[in-house]
Amino acid sequence: MKKYFNIIYILIPFLSVLICRILKLAQGEKNEEIVFGIMAGIILNLILSFIMLIRNK
């Protein structure tokens, strides 16, 4: 089961970049959308890791 969670941590930033590109969330160029998507992915990874940490204790 832990193997799948490692894959999720890798996929979240890619999926957030795709969603940001599709929805055009950033105001400007595609580079800004990519950076915004990566930052959103990092934040989602942090939230997921805190949830997993609390859940395991």
Phi and psi in degrees as GROMACS dihedral restraints (atoms count N, CA, C in turn):
[ dihedral_restraints ]
;  ai    aj    ak    al  type     phi  dphi    fc
    3     4     5     6     1   -64.7    20    10
    4     5     6     7     1   -30.6    20    10
    6     7     8     9     1   -60.9    20    10
    7     8     9    10     1   -39.0    20    10
    9    10    11    12     1   -69.2    20    10
   10    11    12    13     1   -34.8    20    10
   12    13    14    15     1   -67.9    20    10
   13    14    15    16     1   -33.6    20    10
   15    16    17    18     1   -64.4    20    10
   16    17    18    19     1   -37.6    20    10
   18    19    20    21     1   -67.5    20    10
   19    20    21    22     1   -37.4    20    10
   21    22    23    24     1   -62.4    20    10
   22    23    24    25     1   -41.8    20    10
   24    25    26    27     1   -62.4    20    10
   25    26    27    28     1   -30.8    20    10
   27    28    29    30     1   -79.5    20    10
   28    29    30    31     1   -37.1    20    10
   30    31    32    33     1   -77.9    20    10
   31    32    33    34     1   -27.0    20    10
   33    34    35    36     1   -57.9    20    10
   34    35    36    37     1   -48.5    20    10
   36    37    38    39     1   -62.1    20    10
   37    38    39    40     1   -39.0    20    10
   39    40    41    42     1   -64.3    20    10
   40    41    42    43     1   -42.4    20    10
   42    43    44    45     1   -67.3    20    10
   43    44    45    46     1   -38.0    20    10
   45    46    47    48     1   -67.9    20    10
   46    47    48    49     1   -35.8    20    10
   48    49    50    51     1   -65.1    20    10
   49    50    51    52     1   -43.1    20    10
   51    52    53    54     1   -61.2    20    10
   52    53    54    55     1   -44.2    20    10
   54    55    56    57     1   -64.7    20    10
   55    56    57    58     1   -42.0    20    10
   57    58    59    60     1   -64.8    20    10
   58    59    60    61     1   -36.4    20    10
   60    61    62    63     1   -69.2    20    10
   61    62    63    64     1   -41.4    20    10
   63    64    65    66     1   -68.3    20    10
   64    65    66    67     1   -44.7    20    10
   66    67    68    69     1   -86.1    20    10
   67    68    69    70     1    -7.7    20    10
   69    70    71    72     1    51.5    20    10
   70    71    72    73     1    57.6    20    10
   72    73    74    75     1   -72.5    20    10
   73    74    75    76     1   -32.8    20    10
   75    76    77    78     1   -85.5    20    10
   76    77    78    79     1   147.7    20    10
   78    79    80    81     1   -90.2    20    10
   79    80    81    82     1    98.8    20    10
   81    82    83    84     1   144.5    20    10
   82    83    84    85     1  -142.8    20    10
   84    85    86    87     1   -75.1    20    10
   85    86    87    88     1   171.3    20    10
   87    88    89    90     1   -70.7    20    10
   88    89    90    91     1   -26.6    20    10
   90    91    92    93     1   -62.4    20    10
   91    92    93    94     1   -39.3    20    10
   93    94    95    96     1   -66.6    20    10
   94    95    96    97     1   -36.1    20    10
   96    97    98    99     1   -66.4    20    10
   97    98    99   100     1   -37.8    20    10
   99   100   101   102     1   -66.0    20    10
  100   101   102   103     1   -45.4    20    10
  102   103   104   105     1   -63.4    20    10
  103   104   105   106     1   -43.2    20    10
  105   106   107   108     1   -61.2    20    10
  106   107   108   109     1   -41.5    20    10
  108   109   110   111     1   -65.5    20    10
  109   110   111   112     1   -39.2    20    10
  111   112   113   114     1   -66.6    20    10
  112   113   114   115     1   -43.3    20    10
  114   115   116   117     1   -63.4    20    10
  115   116   117   118     1   -40.5    20    10
  117   118   119   120     1   -64.3    20    10
  118   119   120   121     1   -39.7    20    10
  120   121   122   123     1   -63.8    20    10
  121   122   123   124     1   -39.6    20    10
  123   124   125   126     1   -65.2    20    10
  124   125   126   127     1   -42.5    20    10
  126   127   128   129     1   -63.6    20    10
  127   128   129   130     1   -42.0    20    10
  129   130   131   132     1   -64.4    20    10
  130   131   132   133     1   -37.9    20    10
  132   133   134   135     1   -63.8    20    10
  133   134   135   136     1   -41.2    20    10
  135   136   137   138     1   -63.4    20    10
  136   137   138   139     1   -43.6    20    10
  138   139   140   141     1   -62.0    20    10
  139   140   141   142     1   -44.3    20    10
  141   142   143   144     1   -64.2    20    10
  142   143   144   145     1   -39.7    20    10
  144   145   146   147     1   -67.8    20    10
  145   146   147   148     1   -37.1    20    10
  147   148   149   150     1   -66.0    20    10
  148   149   150   151     1   -39.6    20    10
  150   151   152   153     1   -63.3    20    10
  151   152   153   154     1   -43.6    20    10
  153   154   155   156     1   -66.1    20    10
  154   155   156   157     1   -36.5    20    10
  156   157   158   159     1   -65.9    20    10
  157   158   159   160     1   -44.4    20    10
  159   160   161   162     1   -67.4    20    10
  160   161   162   163     1   -39.0    20    10
  162   163   164   165     1   -66.9    20    10
  163   164   165   166     1   -35.0    20    10
  165   166   167   168     1   -77.1    20    10
  166   167   168   169     1   -20.0    20    10
